[in-house]
């Protein structure tokens, strides 16, 4: 009973509320384990010197807030709260309310894409005008199902060295639509899908929407844990494996060439397909990190490759592409047709000309210079400011760091989100990236795409002070 020794205060806050808050804190910090029986009402009331009704009301409130469950004839048991629609809605609503000018009052560490401030508006405007002068009203017409032929040919030429059949390239409205199209073409109800643990929350939503059985395998610094993968494959018939080959969201991990080859071999042996989301591979800062996609190594046509231009170019330009294996080409094309018929014709033509003129490569080179500097700065500051309280890997590229709170830190990523928000700092809690949210309570993601150096310094100091305060309260 020692851990239940609550110092009740006299004042405006009812005693049952004080007891409720204290027990919630014990549950959140794992001092009370999930499923642990709470003290019997009479024993607890005698221990604290309060009447039985006070404990009854506290237990009822815990049940109402999802922190306890009552078993008739047995007692009341602690319940570790799962992240639910309420928190997801809170998180989503935060950014709806802070859209536009309001976001400027916050230090935003949640960015997943390049900052629009660096977008070459004048250059792109000139490209748009050239397209309109060249193609007239034709630039606004619907394109063929696969997408604008010129763009598909430029993608093949500049990104794949003309090694593909351009008819196997399908233009889509960003990576999220690409994942959705692939899942509709491949996955039926109760099919088994494998994902990395943790993984991109948008992909989890898609697979849950298809009512698939989702299996998770831990991701290491050089890619998924191969032993985990093999154990799952031996016991289950996996239909497809969704992965992010470079700077995985949220961990920042990238796959080694050796692991890529082994996974491709296993795909052939166990007859599953790979949905490769090639995320932010343009931003490689570590010269020892070689770029070679799963698709480039794929000799058995096992990879559905998805690439978004929105993350690196500009979110408002919703364009990406998907490379179809021959076996699923018709299903993928039909899935795209069922989704939205066509992606913006004008933007496809403008992007094609932008690539053709060499502006794309110039822009990527500029971003690498800017973000390499920010990456190094944030890495140094994380080590200096938060080093005693957190652990993190050095991804060597991308736009994020994935942070793990050390065991001694007495808080959760959800509480840290709310505490940071109160001080005008926005982070992404790790609970959003796991099928079972409890697995992400000690993690959070920090992005540096929207934060300048002085904001990084200020924001990390805010986080550090919050963590210090949580230690004192713990």
PLY file of the C-alpha trace (Angstrom):
ply
format ascii 1.0
element vertex 474
property float x
property float y
property float z
element edge 473
property int vertex1
property int vertex2
end_header
0.00 0.00 0.00
2.98 2.30 0.32
2.73 3.59 -3.27
-0.87 4.66 -2.54
0.21 6.96 0.28
-1.40 10.10 -1.13
-0.98 13.41 0.67
-4.52 14.79 0.45
-4.80 18.56 0.61
-7.57 20.65 2.09
-9.02 23.13 -0.34
-11.25 23.50 -3.39
-10.25 20.22 -5.09
-12.44 17.32 -3.84
-10.52 14.47 -2.29
-11.84 11.92 -4.78
-10.45 14.08 -7.63
-7.04 14.21 -5.91
-7.07 10.43 -5.53
-8.11 9.98 -9.16
-5.28 12.20 -10.44
-2.71 10.46 -8.28
-3.73 6.96 -9.44
-3.76 8.10 -13.08
-0.22 9.37 -12.63
0.84 6.01 -11.16
-0.75 4.17 -14.10
0.81 6.48 -16.71
4.27 6.05 -15.15
3.81 2.25 -14.90
4.10 2.36 -11.10
0.72 0.61 -11.29
0.83 -2.00 -14.05
-1.86 -2.64 -16.62
-4.35 -5.10 -15.12
-3.12 -4.66 -11.54
-5.87 -4.84 -8.92
-6.50 -1.57 -7.09
-6.92 -1.67 -3.28
-10.34 -2.79 -1.99
-12.61 0.16 -1.20
-12.80 -0.39 2.56
-9.06 -1.06 2.92
-8.18 2.01 0.83
-10.59 4.31 2.69
-9.18 3.21 6.07
-5.60 3.68 4.78
-6.28 7.26 3.63
-8.67 8.18 6.43
-11.58 9.00 4.10
-15.06 7.56 3.83
-15.96 4.73 1.43
-17.90 7.04 -0.91
-14.72 9.00 -1.65
-12.98 5.88 -2.94
-16.11 4.74 -4.81
-16.31 8.10 -6.60
-12.59 8.00 -7.42
-12.89 4.51 -8.91
-15.97 5.51 -10.91
-14.11 8.50 -12.35
-11.14 6.30 -13.25
-13.51 3.97 -15.10
-15.16 6.89 -16.88
-11.78 8.22 -18.04
-10.63 4.78 -19.22
-8.09 4.18 -16.47
-9.87 1.34 -14.67
-12.29 -1.50 -15.22
-14.59 -3.07 -12.64
-15.04 -6.82 -12.50
-18.19 -7.79 -10.64
-17.41 -9.80 -7.53
-13.67 -9.33 -7.99
-12.80 -5.65 -7.65
-11.44 -2.72 -9.67
-8.40 -3.11 -11.92
-6.04 -0.58 -13.49
-6.28 -0.16 -17.23
-3.46 1.32 -19.26
-5.22 3.64 -21.64
-4.87 2.94 -25.31
-4.50 5.92 -27.60
-7.96 6.33 -29.04
-9.92 8.50 -31.38
-10.09 11.21 -28.73
-6.34 11.83 -28.73
-6.03 11.42 -32.50
-8.78 13.99 -32.86
-7.05 16.31 -30.38
-3.81 15.99 -32.31
-5.51 16.59 -35.65
-7.61 19.48 -34.32
-4.46 21.18 -33.01
-3.24 21.71 -36.56
-6.65 22.60 -37.95
-6.92 25.38 -35.40
-3.32 26.49 -35.94
-3.46 26.67 -39.73
-2.42 29.89 -41.41
-0.93 32.71 -39.38
-1.58 31.10 -35.96
1.11 28.47 -36.49
3.75 31.20 -36.59
3.39 31.63 -32.82
4.63 28.05 -32.32
7.92 26.24 -32.73
6.84 23.45 -35.05
8.81 20.21 -34.78
6.09 18.18 -36.55
7.00 18.86 -40.18
7.33 15.84 -42.50
8.09 17.75 -45.69
10.38 20.48 -46.96
9.59 24.02 -45.89
7.70 26.05 -48.47
9.95 29.05 -47.76
12.64 27.46 -49.93
10.37 26.69 -52.85
11.49 28.54 -56.02
8.16 30.25 -56.71
9.42 32.51 -59.51
11.09 29.65 -61.38
8.00 27.45 -61.10
5.74 30.33 -62.14
7.84 30.77 -65.30
7.59 27.03 -65.99
3.80 27.15 -65.59
3.57 30.09 -67.99
5.73 28.25 -70.52
3.48 25.20 -70.31
0.35 27.31 -70.82
1.95 29.16 -73.76
3.06 25.87 -75.30
-0.02 23.68 -74.71
-2.86 26.17 -74.29
-6.15 24.67 -73.11
-4.67 21.20 -73.63
-2.66 21.72 -70.45
-5.92 21.64 -68.47
-7.47 18.59 -70.14
-7.69 15.15 -68.55
-4.71 12.96 -69.30
-4.66 9.29 -70.13
-5.20 6.97 -67.17
-1.49 6.37 -66.54
-0.73 10.10 -66.35
0.93 12.60 -68.68
3.19 10.63 -70.99
5.90 13.30 -70.99
6.18 13.17 -67.20
6.32 9.38 -67.15
9.07 9.44 -69.76
11.04 12.09 -67.83
10.75 10.03 -64.64
12.04 7.00 -66.53
14.88 8.98 -68.10
16.15 11.11 -65.20
15.39 8.89 -62.20
15.71 5.38 -63.67
18.10 5.78 -66.60
15.48 4.52 -69.09
15.54 1.06 -67.46
11.74 0.89 -67.10
8.78 0.55 -69.41
7.07 3.94 -69.11
3.71 2.17 -69.27
4.53 0.63 -65.88
4.74 4.10 -64.33
1.44 5.35 -62.90
1.09 8.99 -61.84
-0.71 9.37 -58.49
-1.68 12.18 -56.15
1.08 11.64 -53.59
2.37 8.69 -51.57
-0.79 8.33 -49.47
-2.88 7.71 -52.57
-0.20 5.36 -53.87
-0.45 3.25 -50.70
-4.24 3.28 -50.92
-4.22 2.21 -54.58
-1.72 -0.57 -53.91
-3.72 -1.87 -50.96
-6.96 -1.92 -52.97
-5.24 -3.86 -55.75
-3.51 -6.40 -53.47
-5.31 -6.73 -50.16
-8.62 -8.40 -49.37
-10.41 -8.74 -46.03
-8.37 -10.83 -43.56
-5.26 -10.87 -45.74
-2.05 -10.65 -43.71
0.00 -7.48 -44.08
3.42 -6.92 -42.53
4.64 -3.47 -41.46
7.66 -2.09 -39.67
7.33 -1.35 -35.97
6.85 1.59 -35.70
5.52 2.77 -39.05
3.78 5.61 -40.88
0.34 6.15 -39.31
-1.28 6.84 -42.69
-0.33 3.37 -43.90
-1.74 1.78 -40.74
-5.03 3.59 -41.39
-5.17 2.29 -44.95
-4.54 -1.33 -43.96
-7.04 -1.14 -41.10
-9.54 0.27 -43.58
-9.01 -2.80 -45.78
-9.69 -4.94 -42.67
-6.35 -6.68 -43.05
-4.55 -8.54 -40.29
-1.55 -6.37 -39.45
1.71 -7.96 -38.29
4.62 -5.88 -36.99
8.36 -6.58 -36.98
10.81 -4.39 -35.06
12.97 -2.05 -37.08
16.67 -1.68 -36.31
19.11 1.01 -37.35
19.81 -0.80 -40.67
16.26 -1.94 -41.36
13.77 -4.50 -40.12
14.88 -7.24 -37.72
15.42 -10.18 -40.07
14.85 -12.78 -37.34
11.48 -11.19 -36.50
10.65 -11.18 -40.20
11.53 -14.83 -40.67
9.57 -15.92 -37.61
6.46 -14.15 -38.91
6.88 -15.59 -42.41
7.26 -19.13 -41.10
4.02 -18.94 -39.13
1.82 -16.78 -41.38
1.00 -16.37 -45.05
1.95 -12.74 -45.66
0.41 -11.03 -48.69
2.56 -7.92 -48.72
5.15 -6.03 -46.71
4.92 -2.24 -46.50
8.25 -0.55 -45.79
10.07 2.75 -46.12
13.52 2.19 -47.56
15.21 5.49 -46.60
14.79 7.64 -43.46
11.80 5.64 -42.34
8.94 7.59 -40.81
9.21 7.96 -37.83
12.54 6.33 -36.88
14.80 7.78 -39.59
16.32 4.32 -40.19
17.52 3.25 -43.64
17.94 -0.28 -44.99
21.38 -1.67 -45.67
21.99 -3.15 -49.11
22.51 -6.57 -47.48
19.11 -6.47 -45.80
17.43 -5.34 -48.99
18.82 -8.33 -50.88
17.81 -10.73 -48.10
14.25 -9.34 -47.94
13.90 -9.63 -51.71
15.10 -13.23 -51.50
12.55 -13.96 -48.77
9.82 -12.31 -50.84
10.47 -14.83 -53.59
10.78 -17.76 -51.18
7.59 -16.97 -49.24
5.66 -15.43 -52.14
4.86 -11.98 -50.82
5.06 -8.54 -52.42
6.83 -5.42 -51.18
5.24 -1.97 -51.15
8.26 0.31 -51.09
7.59 3.87 -49.96
10.76 5.72 -50.99
10.60 8.53 -48.45
12.94 11.53 -48.58
15.84 9.61 -50.17
16.87 12.85 -51.91
18.14 14.18 -48.58
21.21 12.05 -47.83
23.82 13.86 -45.71
26.04 10.92 -44.76
28.48 10.26 -47.64
28.74 6.61 -46.54
25.05 6.03 -47.16
24.53 4.59 -50.64
21.27 5.09 -52.50
19.83 1.98 -54.08
16.13 1.26 -53.81
14.51 -2.14 -53.35
13.04 -1.67 -56.83
16.50 -1.20 -58.37
17.55 -4.55 -56.86
14.31 -6.33 -57.71
14.93 -9.14 -60.21
11.64 -10.99 -59.66
9.17 -8.09 -60.08
8.16 -8.26 -56.43
8.24 -4.52 -55.61
5.51 -1.92 -55.96
7.52 1.29 -55.77
5.91 4.54 -54.55
7.50 7.96 -54.71
5.95 11.29 -53.74
7.14 14.65 -55.04
4.95 16.41 -52.45
7.20 15.71 -49.45
10.31 17.16 -51.00
8.82 19.64 -53.48
5.69 21.31 -52.12
2.77 19.66 -50.27
0.21 21.55 -52.37
1.53 19.96 -55.55
-0.05 16.55 -55.02
1.98 14.45 -57.45
3.82 11.19 -57.07
4.28 8.02 -59.05
3.98 4.30 -58.65
5.87 1.59 -60.53
3.66 -1.42 -61.18
4.79 -5.04 -61.34
3.45 -6.56 -64.57
1.27 -8.98 -62.62
-0.70 -6.21 -60.89
-0.57 -3.48 -63.53
-4.21 -3.76 -64.57
-5.48 -3.95 -60.97
-3.43 -0.92 -59.96
-4.61 1.10 -62.93
-8.25 0.21 -62.23
-7.74 1.09 -58.57
-6.45 4.52 -59.58
-9.42 5.02 -61.92
-11.85 4.14 -59.11
-10.14 6.64 -56.82
-10.04 9.92 -58.77
-9.73 9.32 -62.55
-6.79 11.69 -63.06
-4.13 13.79 -61.31
-3.81 17.50 -62.18
-2.84 17.76 -65.84
-1.31 21.24 -65.54
0.87 20.28 -62.58
2.04 17.10 -64.30
3.14 19.06 -67.37
4.79 21.75 -65.25
6.68 19.19 -63.18
7.85 17.43 -66.35
9.26 20.66 -67.77
10.77 21.57 -64.39
12.63 18.25 -64.35
13.58 18.46 -68.02
15.17 21.90 -67.62
17.33 20.74 -64.71
15.54 22.88 -62.10
14.63 19.82 -60.04
18.26 18.83 -59.51
19.21 22.43 -58.64
16.42 22.60 -56.06
17.38 19.28 -54.45
21.02 20.38 -54.23
19.94 23.60 -52.50
17.77 21.69 -50.00
20.63 19.34 -49.17
22.86 22.28 -48.25
20.19 23.93 -46.07
18.96 20.81 -44.30
22.36 19.22 -43.85
23.31 22.26 -41.79
20.10 22.09 -39.72
20.47 18.35 -39.27
23.96 18.76 -37.82
22.80 21.62 -35.61
19.86 19.69 -34.17
22.02 16.62 -33.59
24.53 18.67 -31.58
21.79 20.38 -29.58
20.02 17.10 -28.82
23.27 15.75 -27.41
24.04 18.87 -25.40
20.56 19.82 -24.14
18.67 16.52 -23.86
21.53 14.03 -23.85
21.01 12.94 -20.22
17.30 12.28 -20.69
16.95 10.78 -24.18
18.45 8.39 -26.70
18.35 8.67 -30.49
20.00 7.33 -33.61
21.72 9.53 -36.18
19.80 8.84 -39.40
22.31 10.52 -41.74
19.57 12.21 -43.75
15.90 13.10 -43.96
14.08 15.69 -41.88
13.49 14.06 -38.47
15.01 12.59 -35.35
13.17 9.88 -33.42
13.69 10.32 -29.69
13.40 7.74 -26.92
12.88 8.88 -23.36
15.21 7.13 -20.93
13.57 4.94 -18.30
14.31 7.41 -15.51
12.16 10.11 -17.18
8.73 10.23 -15.53
6.40 11.17 -18.37
4.80 9.81 -21.54
4.88 11.12 -25.09
1.21 12.11 -24.94
1.69 14.13 -21.75
4.84 15.66 -23.23
2.82 16.69 -26.30
0.26 18.53 -24.17
2.90 20.09 -21.91
4.88 21.30 -24.94
1.77 22.62 -26.64
1.02 24.79 -23.58
4.42 26.40 -24.13
3.95 26.85 -27.89
6.11 23.93 -28.97
4.68 21.17 -31.17
6.03 17.60 -31.24
4.73 14.30 -32.61
4.08 11.59 -29.97
5.37 8.13 -30.83
2.01 6.52 -29.96
0.72 7.50 -33.40
3.08 5.10 -35.16
2.21 1.79 -33.52
-0.67 -0.66 -33.87
-0.60 -0.92 -30.08
-0.19 2.63 -28.83
1.44 1.58 -25.54
4.57 0.65 -27.51
5.09 4.30 -28.41
4.65 5.96 -25.03
8.39 6.51 -24.56
9.03 7.93 -28.05
8.48 11.20 -29.88
9.55 12.58 -33.24
11.24 15.95 -33.78
11.44 17.43 -37.24
13.66 20.33 -38.28
12.17 21.22 -41.66
10.03 24.08 -40.28
12.32 25.20 -37.45
15.30 27.51 -37.87
18.40 27.15 -35.70
17.34 29.64 -33.02
13.92 27.96 -32.85
15.55 24.55 -32.49
17.60 25.89 -29.56
14.59 27.48 -27.87
12.29 24.49 -28.46
14.77 21.94 -27.09
15.27 24.05 -23.99
11.49 24.11 -23.45
11.38 20.32 -23.75
14.33 19.99 -21.38
12.64 22.15 -18.73
9.42 20.12 -19.03
11.34 16.89 -18.58
13.16 18.33 -15.56
9.81 19.31 -14.03
8.40 15.83 -14.63
11.43 14.35 -12.84
10.77 16.55 -9.82
7.08 15.66 -9.77
7.96 11.96 -10.15
0 1
1 2
2 3
3 4
4 5
5 6
6 7
7 8
8 9
9 10
10 11
11 12
12 13
13 14
14 15
15 16
16 17
17 18
18 19
19 20
20 21
21 22
22 23
23 24
24 25
25 26
26 27
27 28
28 29
29 30
30 31
31 32
32 33
33 34
34 35
35 36
36 37
37 38
38 39
39 40
40 41
41 42
42 43
43 44
44 45
45 46
46 47
47 48
48 49
49 50
50 51
51 52
52 53
53 54
54 55
55 56
56 57
57 58
58 59
59 60
60 61
61 62
62 63
63 64
64 65
65 66
66 67
67 68
68 69
69 70
70 71
71 72
72 73
73 74
74 75
75 76
76 77
77 78
78 79
79 80
80 81
81 82
82 83
83 84
84 85
85 86
86 87
87 88
88 89
89 90
90 91
91 92
92 93
93 94
94 95
95 96
96 97
97 98
98 99
99 100
100 101
101 102
102 103
103 104
104 105
105 106
106 107
107 108
108 109
109 110
110 111
111 112
112 113
113 114
114 115
115 116
116 117
117 118
118 119
119 120
120 121
121 122
122 123
123 124
124 125
125 126
126 127
127 128
128 129
129 130
130 131
131 132
132 133
133 134
134 135
135 136
136 137
137 138
138 139
139 140
140 141
141 142
142 143
143 144
144 145
145 146
146 147
147 148
148 149
149 150
150 151
151 152
152 153
153 154
154 155
155 156
156 157
157 158
158 159
159 160
160 161
161 162
162 163
163 164
164 165
165 166
166 167
167 168
168 169
169 170
170 171
171 172
172 173
173 174
174 175
175 176
176 177
177 178
178 179
179 180
180 181
181 182
182 183
183 184
184 185
185 186
186 187
187 188
188 189
189 190
190 191
191 192
192 193
193 194
194 195
195 196
196 197
197 198
198 199
199 200
200 201
201 202
202 203
203 204
204 205
205 206
206 207
207 208
208 209
209 210
210 211
211 212
212 213
213 214
214 215
215 216
216 217
217 218
218 219
219 220
220 221
221 222
222 223
223 224
224 225
225 226
226 227
227 228
228 229
229 230
230 231
231 232
232 233
233 234
234 235
235 236
236 237
237 238
238 239
239 240
240 241
241 242
242 243
243 244
244 245
245 246
246 247
247 248
248 249
249 250
250 251
251 252
252 253
253 254
254 255
255 256
256 257
257 258
258 259
259 260
260 261
261 262
262 263
263 264
264 265
265 266
266 267
267 268
268 269
269 270
270 271
271 272
272 273
273 274
274 275
275 276
276 277
277 278
278 279
279 280
280 281
281 282
282 283
283 284
284 285
285 286
286 287
287 288
288 289
289 290
290 291
291 292
292 293
293 294
294 295
295 296
296 297
297 298
298 299
299 300
300 301
301 302
302 303
303 304
304 305
305 306
306 307
307 308
308 309
309 310
310 311
311 312
312 313
313 314
314 315
315 316
316 317
317 318
318 319
319 320
320 321
321 322
322 323
323 324
324 325
325 326
326 327
327 328
328 329
329 330
330 331
331 332
332 333
333 334
334 335
335 336
336 337
337 338
338 339
339 340
340 341
341 342
342 343
343 344
344 345
345 346
346 347
347 348
348 349
349 350
350 351
351 352
352 353
353 354
354 355
355 356
356 357
357 358
358 359
359 360
360 361
361 362
362 363
363 364
364 365
365 366
366 367
367 368
368 369
369 370
370 371
371 372
372 373
373 374
374 375
375 376
376 377
377 378
378 379
379 380
380 381
381 382
382 383
383 384
384 385
385 386
386 387
387 388
388 389
389 390
390 391
391 392
392 393
393 394
394 395
395 396
396 397
397 398
398 399
399 400
400 401
401 402
402 403
403 404
404 405
405 406
406 407
407 408
408 409
409 410
410 411
411 412
412 413
413 414
414 415
415 416
416 417
417 418
418 419
419 420
420 421
421 422
422 423
423 424
424 425
425 426
426 427
427 428
428 429
429 430
430 431
431 432
432 433
433 434
434 435
435 436
436 437
437 438
438 439
439 440
440 441
441 442
442 443
443 444
444 445
445 446
446 447
447 448
448 449
449 450
450 451
451 452
452 453
453 454
454 455
455 456
456 457
457 458
458 459
459 460
460 461
461 462
462 463
463 464
464 465
465 466
466 467
467 468
468 469
469 470
470 471
471 472
472 473
